[in-house]
Amino acid sequence: MLVPWIACAPCERVPARAHRREEWGALSFLAEGYVVFGPGFAPVVFPREEPGAAWDALAALRDGCDRG
């Protein structure tokens, strides 16, 4: 399940955390990975196993924005 994290207003891209559903119904505590998506933008996936995955997702959001 993707949980939106924050959004970039100018480009409408959103990084989201990917969580798995636990057997009792709640979402996992740790994110399984991160995804950056938005209109006209192919989703980019950052698996948790990669060092710095959360920071890489934030960098993809920052670096990919055409702020005008």
N, CA, C and O atoms as a Tripos MOL2 file, in Angstrom:
@<TRIPOS>MOLECULE
protein
  272   271    68     0     0
PROTEIN
NO_CHARGES

@<TRIPOS>ATOM
      1 N           0.8510   -1.1640    0.0000 N.3       1 MET1
      2 CA          0.0000    0.0000    0.0000 C.3       1 MET1
      3 C           0.9020    1.2340    0.0000 C.2       1 MET1
      4 O           1.8630    1.3180    0.7660 O.2       1 MET1
      5 N           0.5770    2.1820   -0.8690 N.am      2 LEU2
      6 CA          1.3290    3.4350   -0.9240 C.3       2 LEU2
      7 C           0.6990    4.4670    0.0010 C.2       2 LEU2
      8 O          -0.5140    4.6770   -0.0200 O.2       2 LEU2
      9 N           1.5320    5.1030    0.8070 N.am      3 VAL3
     10 CA          1.0860    6.1460    1.7180 C.3       3 VAL3
     11 C           1.7590    7.4510    1.2970 C.2       3 VAL3
     12 O           2.9740    7.5830    1.4410 O.2       3 VAL3
     13 N           0.9930    8.4210    0.7770 N.am      4 PRO4
     14 CA          1.5940    9.6900    0.3690 C.3       4 PRO4
     15 C           2.3450   10.3300    1.5280 C.2       4 PRO4
     16 O           1.9310   10.2470    2.6840 O.2       4 PRO4
     17 N           3.4510   10.9650    1.1910 N.am      5 TRP5
     18 CA          4.3470   11.5090    2.2030 C.3       5 TRP5
     19 C           4.2140   13.0220    2.2250 C.2       5 TRP5
     20 O           3.7490   13.5900    3.2130 O.2       5 TRP5
     21 N           4.6140   13.6730    1.1570 N.am      6 ILE6
     22 CA          4.4890   15.1160    0.9980 C.3       6 ILE6
     23 C           4.1930   15.3600   -0.4750 C.2       6 ILE6
     24 O           4.2180   14.4180   -1.2680 O.2       6 ILE6
     25 N           3.9180   16.5830   -0.8530 N.am      7 ALA7
     26 CA          3.6650   16.8810   -2.2680 C.3       7 ALA7
     27 C           4.3760   18.1600   -2.6570 C.2       7 ALA7
     28 O           4.5720   19.0560   -1.8360 O.2       7 ALA7
     29 N           4.7610   18.2320   -3.9230 N.am      8 CYS8
     30 CA          5.3520   19.4400   -4.4720 C.3       8 CYS8
     31 C           4.2410   20.1750   -5.2090 C.2       8 CYS8
     32 O           3.7430   19.6810   -6.2210 O.2       8 CYS8
     33 N           3.8470   21.3380   -4.7220 N.am      9 ALA9
     34 CA          2.7390   22.0830   -5.3260 C.3       9 ALA9
     35 C           3.0070   22.4840   -6.7710 C.2       9 ALA9
     36 O           2.1080   22.3410   -7.5990 O.2       9 ALA9
     37 N           4.2070   22.9860   -7.1250 N.am     10 PRO10
     38 CA          4.4250   23.4060   -8.5090 C.3      10 PRO10
     39 C           4.3190   22.2690   -9.5350 C.2      10 PRO10
     40 O           3.7260   22.4620  -10.5970 O.2      10 PRO10
     41 N           4.8750   21.1000   -9.2430 N.am     11 CYS11
     42 CA          4.8890   20.0200  -10.2440 C.3      11 CYS11
     43 C           3.9140   18.8870   -9.9270 C.2      11 CYS11
     44 O           3.7320   17.9900  -10.7500 O.2      11 CYS11
     45 N           3.2900   18.9100   -8.7620 N.am     12 GLU12
     46 CA          2.2970   17.9230   -8.3240 C.3      12 GLU12
     47 C           2.8700   16.5160   -8.1740 C.2      12 GLU12
     48 O           2.1210   15.5390   -8.1910 O.2      12 GLU12
     49 N           4.1780   16.4070   -8.0280 N.am     13 ARG13
     50 CA          4.7790   15.0920   -7.7650 C.3      13 ARG13
     51 C           4.6740   14.7840   -6.2790 C.2      13 ARG13
     52 O           4.7010   15.6740   -5.4300 O.2      13 ARG13
     53 N           4.5530   13.4990   -5.9990 N.am     14 VAL14
     54 CA          4.3670   13.0550   -4.6190 C.3      14 VAL14
     55 C           5.3020   11.8880   -4.3340 C.2      14 VAL14
     56 O           5.2710   10.8940   -5.0600 O.2      14 VAL14
     57 N           6.1320   11.9780   -3.3000 N.am     15 PRO15
     58 CA          6.8290   10.7840   -2.8460 C.3      15 PRO15
     59 C           5.8950   10.0410   -1.8930 C.2      15 PRO15
     60 O           5.1850   10.6580   -1.0990 O.2      15 PRO15
     61 N           5.9020    8.7380   -1.9790 N.am     16 ALA16
     62 CA          5.0550    7.9200   -1.1070 C.3      16 ALA16
     63 C           5.8870    6.7820   -0.5440 C.2      16 ALA16
     64 O           6.8390    6.3120   -1.1660 O.2      16 ALA16
     65 N           5.5030    6.3550    0.6490 N.am     17 ARG17
     66 CA          6.1430    5.1920    1.2700 C.3      17 ARG17
     67 C           5.3170    3.9590    0.9110 C.2      17 ARG17
     68 O           4.0870    3.9960    0.9510 O.2      17 ARG17
     69 N           5.9920    2.8770    0.5620 N.am     18 ALA18
     70 CA          5.3130    1.6090    0.2880 C.3      18 ALA18
     71 C           5.3760    0.7530    1.5470 C.2      18 ALA18
     72 O           6.4590    0.4720    2.0610 O.2      18 ALA18
     73 N           4.2260    0.3480    2.0340 N.am     19 HIS19
     74 CA          4.1420   -0.5030    3.2300 C.3      19 HIS19
     75 C           3.4170   -1.7890    2.8840 C.2      19 HIS19
     76 O           2.5530   -1.8030    2.0080 O.2      19 HIS19
     77 N           3.7610   -2.8540    3.5600 N.am     20 ARG20
     78 CA          2.9970   -4.0890    3.4010 C.3      20 ARG20
     79 C           1.9700   -4.1630    4.5180 C.2      20 ARG20
     80 O           2.1480   -3.5740    5.5840 O.2      20 ARG20
     81 N           0.9070   -4.8860    4.2640 N.am     21 ARG21
     82 CA         -0.1380   -5.0530    5.2650 C.3      21 ARG21
     83 C           0.2380   -6.2410    6.1360 C.2      21 ARG21
     84 O           0.4990   -7.3330    5.6300 O.2      21 ARG21
     85 N           0.2650   -6.0270    7.4490 N.am     22 GLU22
     86 CA          0.5760   -7.0970    8.4050 C.3      22 GLU22
     87 C          -0.6070   -8.0520    8.5010 C.2      22 GLU22
     88 O          -1.7200   -7.7150    8.0960 O.2      22 GLU22
     89 N          -0.3660   -9.2290    9.0330 N.am     23 GLU23
     90 CA         -1.4240  -10.2440    9.1270 C.3      23 GLU23
     91 C          -2.6000   -9.8040    9.9930 C.2      23 GLU23
     92 O          -3.7050  -10.3170    9.8210 O.2      23 GLU23
     93 N          -2.3950   -8.8760   10.9110 N.am     24 TRP24
     94 CA         -3.4900   -8.4000   11.7560 C.3      24 TRP24
     95 C          -4.2040   -7.1900   11.1430 C.2      24 TRP24
     96 O          -5.1280   -6.6450   11.7470 O.2      24 TRP24
     97 N          -3.7750   -6.7650    9.9390 N.am     25 GLY25
     98 CA         -4.4830   -5.7160    9.2200 C.3      25 GLY25
     99 C          -3.8130   -4.3530    9.1990 C.2      25 GLY25
    100 O          -4.1620   -3.5100    8.3720 O.2      25 GLY25
    101 N          -2.8610   -4.1200   10.0880 N.am     26 ALA26
    102 CA         -2.1860   -2.8210   10.1330 C.3      26 ALA26
    103 C          -1.0640   -2.7780    9.0830 C.2      26 ALA26
    104 O          -0.6270   -3.8090    8.5720 O.2      26 ALA26
    105 N          -0.6190   -1.5640    8.7830 N.am     27 LEU27
    106 CA          0.5080   -1.4160    7.8630 C.3      27 LEU27
    107 C           1.8110   -1.6750    8.6000 C.2      27 LEU27
    108 O           1.9100   -1.4310    9.8030 O.2      27 LEU27
    109 N           2.8170   -2.1740    7.8730 N.am     28 SER28
    110 CA          4.1190   -2.4370    8.4740 C.3      28 SER28
    111 C           4.7060   -1.1420    9.0210 C.2      28 SER28
    112 O           4.4490   -0.0630    8.4870 O.2      28 SER28
    113 N           5.4850   -1.2500   10.0740 N.am     29 PHE29
    114 CA          6.1210   -0.0950   10.7000 C.3      29 PHE29
    115 C           7.1490    0.5280    9.7650 C.2      29 PHE29
    116 O           7.1660    1.7440    9.5720 O.2      29 PHE29
    117 N           8.0060   -0.3080    9.1880 N.am     30 LEU30
    118 CA          9.0420    0.1720    8.2790 C.3      30 LEU30
    119 C           8.5280    0.1910    6.8510 C.2      30 LEU30
    120 O           7.7900   -0.7000    6.4330 O.2      30 LEU30
    121 N           8.9190    1.2020    6.1180 N.am     31 ALA31
    122 CA          8.5590    1.2670    4.6990 C.3      31 ALA31
    123 C           9.3230    0.1890    3.9350 C.2      31 ALA31
    124 O          10.4890   -0.0760    4.2240 O.2      31 ALA31
    125 N           8.6680   -0.4230    2.9700 N.am     32 GLU32
    126 CA          9.3100   -1.4100    2.1080 C.3      32 GLU32
    127 C          10.1100   -0.7170    1.0060 C.2      32 GLU32
    128 O          11.0220   -1.3040    0.4230 O.2      32 GLU32
    129 N           9.7600    0.5260    0.7320 N.am     33 GLY33
    130 CA         10.4410    1.2960   -0.2890 C.3      33 GLY33
    131 C           9.7440    2.6280   -0.4710 C.2      33 GLY33
    132 O           8.8440    2.9770    0.2930 O.2      33 GLY33
    133 N          10.1570    3.3650   -1.4760 N.am     34 TYR34
    134 CA          9.6150    4.6980   -1.7360 C.3      34 TYR34
    135 C           9.3320    4.8200   -3.2210 C.2      34 TYR34
    136 O          10.0500    4.2480   -4.0410 O.2      34 TYR34
    137 N           8.2960    5.5580   -3.5740 N.am     35 VAL35
    138 CA          7.9120    5.7690   -4.9600 C.3      35 VAL35
    139 C           7.6560    7.2610   -5.1440 C.2      35 VAL35
    140 O           7.0040    7.8870   -4.3090 O.2      35 VAL35
    141 N           8.1670    7.8300   -6.2320 N.am     36 VAL36
    142 CA          7.8670    9.2180   -6.5720 C.3      36 VAL36
    143 C           7.0170    9.1620   -7.8370 C.2      36 VAL36
    144 O           7.4210    8.5550   -8.8290 O.2      36 VAL36
    145 N           5.8380    9.7930   -7.8080 N.am     37 PHE37
    146 CA          4.9340    9.7600   -8.9520 C.3      37 PHE37
    147 C           4.2190   11.0930   -9.0960 C.2      37 PHE37
    148 O           4.2300   11.9180   -8.1830 O.2      37 PHE37
    149 N           3.6060   11.2920  -10.2380 N.am     38 GLY38
    150 CA          2.8530   12.5160  -10.4820 C.3      38 GLY38
    151 C           2.3670   12.5510  -11.9160 C.2      38 GLY38
    152 O           2.7230   11.6850  -12.7140 O.2      38 GLY38
    153 N           1.5480   13.5550  -12.2570 N.am     39 PRO39
    154 CA          1.0120   13.6580  -13.6040 C.3      39 PRO39
    155 C           2.1160   13.8620  -14.6380 C.2      39 PRO39
    156 O           2.9840   14.7190  -14.4710 O.2      39 PRO39
    157 N           2.0750   13.0730  -15.7000 N.am     40 GLY40
    158 CA          3.0580   13.2030  -16.7690 C.3      40 GLY40
    159 C           4.4660   12.7790  -16.3830 C.2      40 GLY40
    160 O           5.4310   13.1660  -17.0430 O.2      40 GLY40
    161 N           4.5920   11.9970  -15.3330 N.am     41 PHE41
    162 CA          5.8940   11.6070  -14.7960 C.3      41 PHE41
    163 C           5.8650   10.1070  -14.5270 C.2      41 PHE41
    164 O           5.0380    9.6370  -13.7460 O.2      41 PHE41
    165 N           6.7520    9.3540  -15.1580 N.am     42 ALA42
    166 CA          6.8170    7.9110  -14.9160 C.3      42 ALA42
    167 C           7.2440    7.6610  -13.4710 C.2      42 ALA42
    168 O           8.2350    8.2380  -13.0220 O.2      42 ALA42
    169 N           6.5180    6.8130  -12.7290 N.am     43 PRO43
    170 CA          6.8940    6.5390  -11.3350 C.3      43 PRO43
    171 C           8.3230    6.0100  -11.2310 C.2      43 PRO43
    172 O           8.7810    5.2340  -12.0700 O.2      43 PRO43
    173 N           9.0060    6.4440  -10.1910 N.am     44 VAL44
    174 CA         10.3640    5.9890   -9.9080 C.3      44 VAL44
    175 C          10.3290    5.2890   -8.5520 C.2      44 VAL44
    176 O           9.8170    5.8400   -7.5770 O.2      44 VAL44
    177 N          10.8740    4.0720   -8.4930 N.am     45 VAL45
    178 CA         10.8360    3.2510   -7.2770 C.3      45 VAL45
    179 C          12.2230    3.1980   -6.6530 C.2      45 VAL45
    180 O          13.2250    3.0230   -7.3460 O.2      45 VAL45
    181 N          12.2630    3.3510   -5.3280 N.am     46 PHE46
    182 CA         13.5020    3.2750   -4.5570 C.3      46 PHE46
    183 C          13.3280    2.2050   -3.4830 C.2      46 PHE46
    184 O          12.7340    2.4770   -2.4400 O.2      46 PHE46
    185 N          13.8390    0.9800   -3.7200 N.am     47 PRO47
    186 CA         13.6900   -0.0910   -2.7240 C.3      47 PRO47
    187 C          14.4080    0.2530   -1.4180 C.2      47 PRO47
    188 O          15.4660    0.8820   -1.4230 O.2      47 PRO47
    189 N          13.8220   -0.1640   -0.3170 N.am     48 ARG48
    190 CA         14.3930    0.1190    1.0060 C.3      48 ARG48
    191 C          15.8000   -0.4490    1.1440 C.2      48 ARG48
    192 O          16.6200    0.1040    1.8750 O.2      48 ARG48
    193 N          16.0890   -1.5500    0.4480 N.am     49 GLU49
    194 CA         17.3970   -2.1910    0.5880 C.3      49 GLU49
    195 C          18.5330   -1.2970    0.1000 C.2      49 GLU49
    196 O          19.6790   -1.4730    0.5140 O.2      49 GLU49
    197 N          18.2310   -0.3510   -0.7640 N.am     50 GLU50
    198 CA         19.2650    0.5550   -1.2590 C.3      50 GLU50
    199 C          19.5930    1.5910   -0.1850 C.2      50 GLU50
    200 O          18.6860    2.2470    0.3290 O.2      50 GLU50
    201 N          20.8650    1.7510    0.1620 N.am     51 PRO51
    202 CA         21.2230    2.7510    1.1650 C.3      51 PRO51
    203 C          20.7470    4.1430    0.7380 C.2      51 PRO51
    204 O          20.9480    4.5480   -0.4070 O.2      51 PRO51
    205 N          20.1240    4.8610    1.6490 N.am     52 GLY52
    206 CA         19.6830    6.2210    1.3710 C.3      52 GLY52
    207 C          18.4480    6.3200    0.4930 C.2      52 GLY52
    208 O          18.2280    7.3560   -0.1350 O.2      52 GLY52
    209 N          17.6310    5.2680    0.4320 N.am     53 ALA53
    210 CA         16.4580    5.2480   -0.4530 C.3      53 ALA53
    211 C          15.5240    6.4300   -0.1890 C.2      53 ALA53
    212 O          15.0350    7.0480   -1.1350 O.2      53 ALA53
    213 N          15.2710    6.7510    1.0660 N.am     54 ALA54
    214 CA         14.3710    7.8730    1.3830 C.3      54 ALA54
    215 C          14.9640    9.1880    0.8830 C.2      54 ALA54
    216 O          14.2530   10.0160    0.3130 O.2      54 ALA54
    217 N          16.2460    9.3750    1.0950 N.am     55 TRP55
    218 CA         16.9020   10.6050    0.6310 C.3      55 TRP55
    219 C          16.9210   10.6710   -0.8960 C.2      55 TRP55
    220 O          16.7660   11.7450   -1.4770 O.2      55 TRP55
    221 N          17.1100    9.5230   -1.5400 N.am     56 ASP56
    222 CA         17.0930    9.4850   -3.0070 C.3      56 ASP56
    223 C          15.7200    9.8560   -3.5500 C.2      56 ASP56
    224 O          15.6180   10.5360   -4.5710 O.2      56 ASP56
    225 N          14.6610    9.4120   -2.8710 N.am     57 ALA57
    226 CA         13.3080    9.7650   -3.2960 C.3      57 ALA57
    227 C          13.0840   11.2690   -3.1570 C.2      57 ALA57
    228 O          12.5040   11.8950   -4.0450 O.2      57 ALA57
    229 N          13.5340   11.8450   -2.0610 N.am     58 LEU58
    230 CA         13.3900   13.2870   -1.8820 C.3      58 LEU58
    231 C          14.2050   14.0620   -2.9130 C.2      58 LEU58
    232 O          13.7540   15.0940   -3.4100 O.2      58 LEU58
    233 N          15.3980   13.5730   -3.2370 N.am     59 ALA59
    234 CA         16.2330   14.2130   -4.2520 C.3      59 ALA59
    235 C          15.5590   14.1480   -5.6290 C.2      59 ALA59
    236 O          15.6210   15.1070   -6.3990 O.2      59 ALA59
    237 N          14.9140   13.0150   -5.9350 N.am     60 ALA60
    238 CA         14.2100   12.8710   -7.2140 C.3      60 ALA60
    239 C          13.0660   13.8680   -7.2980 C.2      60 ALA60
    240 O          12.7950   14.4190   -8.3650 O.2      60 ALA60
    241 N          12.4030   14.0970   -6.1920 N.am     61 LEU61
    242 CA         11.3250   15.0900   -6.1480 C.3      61 LEU61
    243 C          11.8900   16.4860   -6.3870 C.2      61 LEU61
    244 O          11.3760   17.2340   -7.2190 O.2      61 LEU61
    245 N          12.9390   16.8340   -5.6640 N.am     62 ARG62
    246 CA         13.5550   18.1550   -5.7620 C.3      62 ARG62
    247 C          14.1710   18.3930   -7.1420 C.2      62 ARG62
    248 O          13.9450   19.4380   -7.7510 O.2      62 ARG62
    249 N          14.9370   17.4420   -7.6270 N.am     63 ASP63
    250 CA         15.6750   17.6150   -8.8760 C.3      63 ASP63
    251 C          14.7960   17.5450  -10.1070 C.2      63 ASP63
    252 O          15.1690   18.0770  -11.1520 O.2      63 ASP63
    253 N          13.6470   16.9090  -10.0170 N.am     64 GLY64
    254 CA         12.7940   16.7400  -11.1740 C.3      64 GLY64
    255 C          11.7500   17.8230  -11.3340 C.2      64 GLY64
    256 O          10.9930   17.8050  -12.3050 O.2      64 GLY64
    257 N          11.6900   18.7550  -10.4190 N.am     65 CYS65
    258 CA         10.6500   19.7870  -10.4400 C.3      65 CYS65
    259 C          11.0550   20.9520  -11.3360 C.2      65 CYS65
    260 O          12.1630   21.4780  -11.2370 O.2      65 CYS65
    261 N          10.1240   21.3450  -12.2190 N.am     66 ASP66
    262 CA         10.3080   22.5380  -13.0490 C.3      66 ASP66
    263 C           9.6090   23.7000  -12.3380 C.2      66 ASP66
    264 O           8.4870   24.0590  -12.6930 O.2      66 ASP66
    265 N          10.2490   24.2690  -11.3670 N.am     67 ARG67
    266 CA          9.6070   25.2700  -10.4980 C.3      67 ARG67
    267 C           9.2650   26.5720  -11.2140 C.2      67 ARG67
    268 O           8.9440   27.5680  -10.5650 O.2      67 ARG67
    269 N           9.3280   26.5750  -12.4910 N.am     68 GLY68
    270 CA          8.8680   27.7600  -13.1880 C.3      68 GLY68
    271 C           9.9250   28.4770  -13.8610 C.2      68 GLY68
    272 O           9.6710   29.5030  -14.4910 O.2      68 GLY68
@<TRIPOS>BOND
     1     1     2 1
     2     2     3 1
     3     3     4 2
     4     3     5 am
     5     5     6 1
     6     6     7 1
     7     7     8 2
     8     7     9 am
     9     9    10 1
    10    10    11 1
    11    11    12 2
    12    11    13 am
    13    13    14 1
    14    14    15 1
    15    15    16 2
    16    15    17 am
    17    17    18 1
    18    18    19 1
    19    19    20 2
    20    19    21 am
    21    21    22 1
    22    22    23 1
    23    23    24 2
    24    23    25 am
    25    25    26 1
    26    26    27 1
    27    27    28 2
    28    27    29 am
    29    29    30 1
    30    30    31 1
    31    31    32 2
    32    31    33 am
    33    33    34 1
    34    34    35 1
    35    35    36 2
    36    35    37 am
    37    37    38 1
    38    38    39 1
    39    39    40 2
    40    39    41 am
    41    41    42 1
    42    42    43 1
    43    43    44 2
    44    43    45 am
    45    45    46 1
    46    46    47 1
    47    47    48 2
    48    47    49 am
    49    49    50 1
    50    50    51 1
    51    51    52 2
    52    51    53 am
    53    53    54 1
    54    54    55 1
    55    55    56 2
    56    55    57 am
    57    57    58 1
    58    58    59 1
    59    59    60 2
    60    59    61 am
    61    61    62 1
    62    62    63 1
    63    63    64 2
    64    63    65 am
    65    65    66 1
    66    66    67 1
    67    67    68 2
    68    67    69 am
    69    69    70 1
    70    70    71 1
    71    71    72 2
    72    71    73 am
    73    73    74 1
    74    74    75 1
    75    75    76 2
    76    75    77 am
    77    77    78 1
    78    78    79 1
    79    79    80 2
    80    79    81 am
    81    81    82 1
    82    82    83 1
    83    83    84 2
    84    83    85 am
    85    85    86 1
    86    86    87 1
    87    87    88 2
    88    87    89 am
    89    89    90 1
    90    90    91 1
    91    91    92 2
    92    91    93 am
    93    93    94 1
    94    94    95 1
    95    95    96 2
    96    95    97 am
    97    97    98 1
    98    98    99 1
    99    99   100 2
   100    99   101 am
   101   101   102 1
   102   102   103 1
   103   103   104 2
   104   103   105 am
   105   105   106 1
   106   106   107 1
   107   107   108 2
   108   107   109 am
   109   109   110 1
   110   110   111 1
   111   111   112 2
   112   111   113 am
   113   113   114 1
   114   114   115 1
   115   115   116 2
   116   115   117 am
   117   117   118 1
   118   118   119 1
   119   119   120 2
   120   119   121 am
   121   121   122 1
   122   122   123 1
   123   123   124 2
   124   123   125 am
   125   125   126 1
   126   126   127 1
   127   127   128 2
   128   127   129 am
   129   129   130 1
   130   130   131 1
   131   131   132 2
   132   131   133 am
   133   133   134 1
   134   134   135 1
   135   135   136 2
   136   135   137 am
   137   137   138 1
   138   138   139 1
   139   139   140 2
   140   139   141 am
   141   141   142 1
   142   142   143 1
   143   143   144 2
   144   143   145 am
   145   145   146 1
   146   146   147 1
   147   147   148 2
   148   147   149 am
   149   149   150 1
   150   150   151 1
   151   151   152 2
   152   151   153 am
   153   153   154 1
   154   154   155 1
   155   155   156 2
   156   155   157 am
   157   157   158 1
   158   158   159 1
   159   159   160 2
   160   159   161 am
   161   161   162 1
   162   162   163 1
   163   163   164 2
   164   163   165 am
   165   165   166 1
   166   166   167 1
   167   167   168 2
   168   167   169 am
   169   169   170 1
   170   170   171 1
   171   171   172 2
   172   171   173 am
   173   173   174 1
   174   174   175 1
   175   175   176 2
   176   175   177 am
   177   177   178 1
   178   178   179 1
   179   179   180 2
   180   179   181 am
   181   181   182 1
   182   182   183 1
   183   183   184 2
   184   183   185 am
   185   185   186 1
   186   186   187 1
   187   187   188 2
   188   187   189 am
   189   189   190 1
   190   190   191 1
   191   191   192 2
   192   191   193 am
   193   193   194 1
   194   194   195 1
   195   195   196 2
   196   195   197 am
   197   197   198 1
   198   198   199 1
   199   199   200 2
   200   199   201 am
   201   201   202 1
   202   202   203 1
   203   203   204 2
   204   203   205 am
   205   205   206 1
   206   206   207 1
   207   207   208 2
   208   207   209 am
   209   209   210 1
   210   210   211 1
   211   211   212 2
   212   211   213 am
   213   213   214 1
   214   214   215 1
   215   215   216 2
   216   215   217 am
   217   217   218 1
   218   218   219 1
   219   219   220 2
   220   219   221 am
   221   221   222 1
   222   222   223 1
   223   223   224 2
   224   223   225 am
   225   225   226 1
   226   226   227 1
   227   227   228 2
   228   227   229 am
   229   229   230 1
   230   230   231 1
   231   231   232 2
   232   231   233 am
   233   233   234 1
   234   234   235 1
   235   235   236 2
   236   235   237 am
   237   237   238 1
   238   238   239 1
   239   239   240 2
   240   239   241 am
   241   241   242 1
   242   242   243 1
   243   243   244 2
   244   243   245 am
   245   245   246 1
   246   246   247 1
   247   247   248 2
   248   247   249 am
   249   249   250 1
   250   250   251 1
   251   251   252 2
   252   251   253 am
   253   253   254 1
   254   254   255 1
   255   255   256 2
   256   255   257 am
   257   257   258 1
   258   258   259 1
   259   259   260 2
   260   259   261 am
   261   261   262 1
   262   262   263 1
   263   263   264 2
   264   263   265 am
   265   265   266 1
   266   266   267 1
   267   267   268 2
   268   267   269 am
   269   269   270 1
   270   270   271 1
   271   271   272 2
@<TRIPOS>SUBSTRUCTURE
     1 MET1         2 RESIDUE 1 A MET
     2 LEU2         6 RESIDUE 1 A LEU
     3 VAL3        10 RESIDUE 1 A VAL
     4 PRO4        14 RESIDUE 1 A PRO
     5 TRP5        18 RESIDUE 1 A TRP
     6 ILE6        22 RESIDUE 1 A ILE
     7 ALA7        26 RESIDUE 1 A ALA
     8 CYS8        30 RESIDUE 1 A CYS
     9 ALA9        34 RESIDUE 1 A ALA
    10 PRO10       38 RESIDUE 1 A PRO
    11 CYS11       42 RESIDUE 1 A CYS
    12 GLU12       46 RESIDUE 1 A GLU
    13 ARG13       50 RESIDUE 1 A ARG
    14 VAL14       54 RESIDUE 1 A VAL
    15 PRO15       58 RESIDUE 1 A PRO
    16 ALA16       62 RESIDUE 1 A ALA
    17 ARG17       66 RESIDUE 1 A ARG
    18 ALA18       70 RESIDUE 1 A ALA
    19 HIS19       74 RESIDUE 1 A HIS
    20 ARG20       78 RESIDUE 1 A ARG
    21 ARG21       82 RESIDUE 1 A ARG
    22 GLU22       86 RESIDUE 1 A GLU
    23 GLU23       90 RESIDUE 1 A GLU
    24 TRP24       94 RESIDUE 1 A TRP
    25 GLY25       98 RESIDUE 1 A GLY
    26 ALA26      102 RESIDUE 1 A ALA
    27 LEU27      106 RESIDUE 1 A LEU
    28 SER28      110 RESIDUE 1 A SER
    29 PHE29      114 RESIDUE 1 A PHE
    30 LEU30      118 RESIDUE 1 A LEU
    31 ALA31      122 RESIDUE 1 A ALA
    32 GLU32      126 RESIDUE 1 A GLU
    33 GLY33      130 RESIDUE 1 A GLY
    34 TYR34      134 RESIDUE 1 A TYR
    35 VAL35      138 RESIDUE 1 A VAL
    36 VAL36      142 RESIDUE 1 A VAL
    37 PHE37      146 RESIDUE 1 A PHE
    38 GLY38      150 RESIDUE 1 A GLY
    39 PRO39      154 RESIDUE 1 A PRO
    40 GLY40      158 RESIDUE 1 A GLY
    41 PHE41      162 RESIDUE 1 A PHE
    42 ALA42      166 RESIDUE 1 A ALA
    43 PRO43      170 RESIDUE 1 A PRO
    44 VAL44      174 RESIDUE 1 A VAL
    45 VAL45      178 RESIDUE 1 A VAL
    46 PHE46      182 RESIDUE 1 A PHE
    47 PRO47      186 RESIDUE 1 A PRO
    48 ARG48      190 RESIDUE 1 A ARG
    49 GLU49      194 RESIDUE 1 A GLU
    50 GLU50      198 RESIDUE 1 A GLU
    51 PRO51      202 RESIDUE 1 A PRO
    52 GLY52      206 RESIDUE 1 A GLY
    53 ALA53      210 RESIDUE 1 A ALA
    54 ALA54      214 RESIDUE 1 A ALA
    55 TRP55      218 RESIDUE 1 A TRP
    56 ASP56      222 RESIDUE 1 A ASP
    57 ALA57      226 RESIDUE 1 A ALA
    58 LEU58      230 RESIDUE 1 A LEU
    59 ALA59      234 RESIDUE 1 A ALA
    60 ALA60      238 RESIDUE 1 A ALA
    61 LEU61      242 RESIDUE 1 A LEU
    62 ARG62      246 RESIDUE 1 A ARG
    63 ASP63      250 RESIDUE 1 A ASP
    64 GLY64      254 RESIDUE 1 A GLY
    65 CYS65      258 RESIDUE 1 A CYS
    66 ASP66      262 RESIDUE 1 A ASP
    67 ARG67      266 RESIDUE 1 A ARG
    68 GLY68      270 RESIDUE 1 A GLY
